[in-house]
Amino acid sequence: MKTLIIAEAGVNHNGDIEMAKALIDAAADAGADIVKFQTFVAEKLVTGVARKADYQVTNTGSNESQYQMLKRLELTNQMHDELIAHSARRGIEFFSTAFDLQSLDYLMNLGMKRIKIPSGEITNLPYLRRIGSFAKQVILSTGMSNLGDIEAALEVLEQAGTPRSQIVVLHCNTEYPAPMNEVNLKAMQSIAQAFGVQVGFSDHTEGTEIAIAAVALGACVIEKHLTLDCSLSGPDHRASIEPKDLANMIRSIRNIELAMGDGVKRPTLSEKRNKPIARKSLVASKVILAGEKFTSDNITAKRPGSGISPMSWDDVIGRQAVRDFQPDELIVL
């Protein structure tokens, strides 16, 4: 199954529509399936005195509140229209995460065919109920959660009208960048086993190797933050990857998909050509005369593998040669 790859532009547009379009271009050029932004009304999302997370202070300074920072990063309705149109021109799906009910309804009116629940909203009961009522495909991020939180959210979504079969649960660590020793990638498999859902990984680590590993472990969705330049000012740039790295990550994931196969161990088509070359056969190690018995002194195993397999050694030892054999000649019975 092809992995759905989401290039998370998020707020890495820094409030600039041209930068946002450039992020769409970068995602499309890299081969991502979806480019995703964030839709919110700052007044609906945070109080005026809500403090920033430590990583936000590190990346943007402490001279403004979280509200002031987010206000600068809002996308207007006109910007949404332009970005949707630009995504269509580039042949990539436009997607966005809503962080409040007003924004959620707005995105639904724009025709989003799926809904993303960010980690911070997994305990927002009215929000989850509204999403469940739409009965669309849901991608649920689970940063900062335990299995109990995930179970409760799944139950709300199901009771509101979205069957579990339409929900993909993303394992996630909500730190930017996420420490490698806290990724706990095996938890993704624990989620799949506990709830019988499709799973994926929302990657906030530096680099691309963890996202690639997640695909090998069964992720059907990968979400990775994209920036035009990791050194830009803004809350998420440092935990994002640049366009060339996104392209390399996607290429690696597509190779992993090809390499996973069907799990049946058997010689492949290319191996069958090499089988007679790499394997060995029973051959004469010295001159053997007709009627002479085969012994460990006069036969050995050498390439090519087009004759009697050395696995038949015990069946051949003690039998009489049907004719003369020269050294290195394939034994026949």
N, C-alpha and C positions, 0 to 999 in steps of 0.2 A: 504494500500500500504506500502510495506517495505521501511523504510528510508535508503537511501544510506549514509553510514557512512565512512567518509574520515579521516584517521589518518594522520595528516599533520606532516611528519617528517621534511619537510622544510630544513633548514640549521642546524638543531640540531645534525647533524653528525659531526660538527666541522672540516670538511675536511678529516675525517678518514673513510675509506671504511669499516672497521670492525664495527665501531660504526653505520654506515649506515645500515649494514646488521642486526645488533642487533635491530635497530629500526623496520626493516621489520619483524623480528621475534616477537617483542613485539606487533606490530599491528595485525599480524596474530593470535597470541595466544589470544589476547583480543577479537577477532571476528569481526574486522573491515572489510569492503568490499574492501577498497582501501587504499594503503599507497602512500602518495604523497610527492615528493621532489620538489626542485626548480632548474631550469636549466637557466643559464645565462652566458654571457661573460661579465666580469666586465667592460671592455673597452666600450662595447656597451650599458651598463646600466647607468653608472654614469660618470660624469667628475672627473678628478683627484682632484678637490678642493671641491666637494660636501660634505657638512657637514653631520654628523650623526644626526638622530633623538634623542631627549632627552632620550628616553628609551634605545636607543642603547648606548649612552654615559654612562648611569647609569649601564648598564649590561656589557659593554666591555671596558669602559675607554675612554679617550680622546686623547690618544697618537698616534692614527692612523686615517686616513681619512675613509670615507665610502668606497671609492674605495679599499683601502688597506684591510679593513675588508672583503669586498665581494670577493676580489681576493683569500683570504685564504679559502673561502667557496665554490668555484667553484667545480662542478663535471666534471671530464674529460670524454671523450667518453668511455674509458675503464671502468671507474667506472659505467657509465650508463649501459653498457653491463652486468657487473657483478651483478648490482642491479636488472636488469630485469630478469636475470636468477635465482637469488636467490628468487625473488618474485614468479616466476613460480613454483619453488620447494616448496614454502610454501603455494601455492594455494591462493595467494592474488594478486589483480590487481595492477600493477605498474603504477604510474601516476606522472606527473610532470608539474609544471607551467613554461612556458617560459616567460622571461622578456624582450626579444628583438627579432627582426625578424629572425636573424640568428638561435637563439635557437628554435624559433617556427618551422622553416622549418626542423631543425634537429629532433625535437620530432615527427613531422609528418612522417618523413622518418623512424622512429623507429616503427611506426604503432600504435601510441596512438589512441584510439577509441573515446576519448573525449578531450575537450580543456578547460583549466581553465584560465579565465581572472582575474588577481589580481586587487585589488582596485586601485592601482596606475596607471594602464593602461587604465582605463575607459574613459579617454579623449585623448587617443593616436589613432588618426584617421587612419593612415596607418596600424597600428597594428590591429585595429578592422576590417578594410577592408580585410586584409589578412586572419584573422580568419574566417570571414563570408564566404569567398570564398571556404573554405574547406567543408562547409555544414555538419559539424559533430555536435554532442551534445556539447553545450557550457554551462559552469557554470561560471556565471558572479558575481564577488564580488563587493560590492557597498559601501565600507567604504569611508568616506569623501565626499559622494555624496548627492545630493538632487534629487527629482523626475525628474527635468529637465535633469540632467546628465544621469540618467538611460534611459529616453526616447530617448535622442540623441544617446546613444550607441546602444539601441535596433534597432533604425531606420537604423543605419549604418550596423549592422549585417544582418538585413533583406534585405536591398538593395544589399548587397554583395552576398547573396545567402543562408543564414541560416534562415529558418522560425522560428517564435516566439515559435512554439510548441516544438522546439528542444532546447530551452534556459531555464535554471533554474537560477533565480536571487537570490543571497544570500545577505540577510541583514548582515551588518558587522559594527563594530566600530574599526577603525584602530588606536588603542592605545594598548600597550602591557605592562601590562595587561589592559584591558578595565575597566574603572570605572563602577560599578554597576548602578549608577544613570545616566549614559549616554548610557546605552545599548539600551533603547527605543525599546524593543522587538515588540511592537505593530506596529512599522513601517514595519515589515515584512508583516503583513496583509495588510497594506496600499499599499505596492508594488503590491501584488497579485490583489487587487481590481482595482488599477489604470491601470495596463497593461495586466491583464488576463494571467499572466504567473505562472508557478510553482515557488515556492519559497523555500528557505532554510536559514540556518544560519551558518555563519562562526564565530566561538566563540573564542574570545580572552580574556574572563574573567577568573579569577581564580576560580577553582572548576569546577563542572559539572552540577549544577542545572539549569543554564540558557539554556544550550543545550537541556536538558531533557524537560524543559518548552517549548522550541521552537517546539519540535515534537508535543506536545499537542496542539499547536496553528497552526499546519498545515505544518511544515517544512518537505520537502521530501528529503532534503540533509542536513547533519550536517558535518561540518568540524571542527576538533579540533586538536590543536597542541600537538604533542607527544614528550616527552623527556625521556631519560633513568634516568635523575636526574635533578631536578629543580635547584640544586645549581651549576651546571656546568657553566663554562664561555662561553658566547655567547649571541647574541642579543635576542633570542626568548625563552630561556629555562625557564625564570621566568613566562612567560605567557603560559606555556605548562603544561600538566599533565603527571604524570608518569604511567607506564604500568598498575599497579593495579587499578588506578583511571579510566583509559580508559576502562578496562574490566567492572568495576562497572557501568560506564556511558552507555556502550553498553547494558548491561543487563537491566538497567532501561529503556532505549529507547525501547527495544524489549517488555518489559512489558507494556509500554505505548501504543505501537501499538496494543497489544492484548486487552488492556482495552478500547480503543477508540470505538470499536464496530461499528454498522451501524446506530446508532442514533434513532432507533425505541424503544420506551419505552414499554416494555412488560415483564411479568414474565419470568425469565430464567429457564433453566432445573433444576438447583440446587435450585432455589427459590421455584419451584413447590412442591418439597418434604417438604419444611418448611411451606408452606402456611397453611395447616390445623393445624399445631402446633402453629404457631405464631398468627393467627387470632382468632376471637371469634365467638361464636354462641349464640343464645337465649336459655337459660336454666331456669328451674324452680328455684326460690329463696326460695320456701317453698312448702309444699304439696299443690297440685292443684287437685281438684276433677273433674271428668267428668262432663261436662255441665257448669262448672264455667267459668266466663269470665277472659281472660288474662288482667292483669293490671300492672301498674308500680310497684305495691307492691308485685306481685307474680312471675314476671319474671325479669331476669337480663342478662347481657352479660358476658360470661366466655369462656376461652379456653376449648376444641379445637374448630377449625373453620370448623368442618365437618358437622354442622347442618345449621339451618336457619341463614342467616347473620343478624347482628344487624341493617344493613341498611334497613331491612324490619320491623323494630320496629313499625312504624305507621300502617302497614297493619295487624300486629298481635294483637295489643292492641284492646280490645273490642270483639274479636272473642271468641267462646266457645271452651273449651278443649274437644277434641274428646275422651279422656280417662283420667285416673288418672296419675299424674306425681309426682315423688318424687323429693326432693331437688337435684339440680345439674343435673337432667335428661334433655337431649336435647328435646326441644319443637318440636313437629311435628303437622302438621295441617291435 
